């Protein structure tokens, strides 16, 4: 079964098509391209209403787990960059945060490298 456009149809909404990048180092053997992984954690700032967390907190109490003091939610994005040094990957991740992943008015963001 092929990934992506199957039988001439466009990919389903929300479907991500990934094709691995390969390169030929000296010696002629094929290996994976070097990658840098960056984790982007996006949380709501203190004081911003987190309806999902409030709902979970109430549900935990109803399930007999009342000692939970506080619940918060976060989105974590694991960005993997190929063929770029770590400082460039970090710069690209920061750009993704600024342009797409977070709203600086309501979100607190943490960006950190991960082991490859």
C-alpha positions in Angstrom: 0.0 0.0 0.0 1.4 3.4 -0.9 1.4 6.4 1.3 0.0 9.7 0.0 -2.0 9.9 -3.1 -3.7 6.5 -3.5 -5.5 5.6 -6.7 -5.2 9.3 -7.9 -7.1 10.6 -4.8 -5.8 13.5 -2.7 -4.7 12.7 0.8 -7.4 12.7 3.5 -7.7 15.9 5.6 -5.3 15.8 8.5 -3.2 13.1 7.0 0.6 13.8 6.9 2.7 12.3 4.2 6.3 11.7 5.2 9.0 10.5 2.9 12.4 9.9 4.5 15.4 11.9 3.3 18.4 9.9 2.4 21.9 11.0 1.4 25.0 9.2 0.1 28.0 9.7 2.3 31.5 8.9 1.1 31.8 5.2 0.8 28.6 4.8 -1.2 26.4 3.4 1.6 23.0 4.9 2.1 22.1 6.2 5.6 19.5 8.4 7.2 20.1 12.2 6.9 21.3 13.7 10.2 18.5 15.2 12.2 17.9 17.6 15.0 14.8 17.3 17.2 13.4 20.3 18.9 10.5 20.1 21.4 8.1 23.0 21.6 5.8 23.1 24.7 2.9 25.5 24.5 0.9 26.2 27.7 -1.6 28.8 28.7 -0.2 31.6 30.8 -1.3 31.8 34.5 -4.7 33.6 34.7 -5.9 32.4 31.3 -8.9 30.2 31.6 -8.1 26.5 30.8 -11.6 25.0 30.3 -10.2 21.6 29.4 -8.1 21.4 32.6 -11.1 22.6 34.7 -13.2 19.8 33.2 -10.6 17.2 33.8 -10.2 18.4 37.4 -13.9 18.1 38.1 -14.1 14.7 36.3 -11.2 13.3 38.4 -13.1 14.3 41.6 -16.2 12.5 40.3 -14.1 9.4 39.6 -13.0 9.3 43.2 -9.6 11.0 42.7 -10.3 14.2 44.7 -6.8 15.0 46.0 -5.6 16.5 42.7 -4.7 20.1 43.6 -4.4 21.5 40.1 -4.6 20.4 36.4 -3.0 22.2 33.5 -2.9 21.3 29.8 -0.1 21.8 27.3 0.5 21.0 23.6 3.9 19.5 22.8 5.3 19.6 19.3 8.2 17.4 18.4 9.9 19.1 15.4 12.5 17.1 13.5 14.8 19.0 11.1 17.1 17.3 8.6 20.5 18.5 7.4 20.6 21.6 9.6 22.8 22.4 12.6 21.2 22.7 16.0 21.3 26.6 16.2 19.5 26.8 12.8 16.9 24.2 13.9 16.3 26.2 17.0 15.9 29.4 14.9 13.4 27.6 12.6 11.5 26.2 15.6 11.3 29.8 17.1 10.0 31.0 13.7 7.3 28.2 13.8 6.3 29.3 17.2 6.0 33.0 16.2 4.1 32.3 13.0 1.9 29.4 13.8 2.2 27.4 17.1 1.5 30.0 19.8 -0.1 33.3 20.6 2.2 35.3 22.8 -0.7 37.1 24.5 -2.0 33.9 26.1 0.7 31.2 25.7 3.9 30.5 27.5 6.4 28.6 25.3 9.4 26.4 26.1 11.7 25.4 23.2 14.4 22.8 23.9 16.6 20.4 21.9 15.9 16.6 22.2 18.2 13.7 21.7 18.1 12.6 18.0 
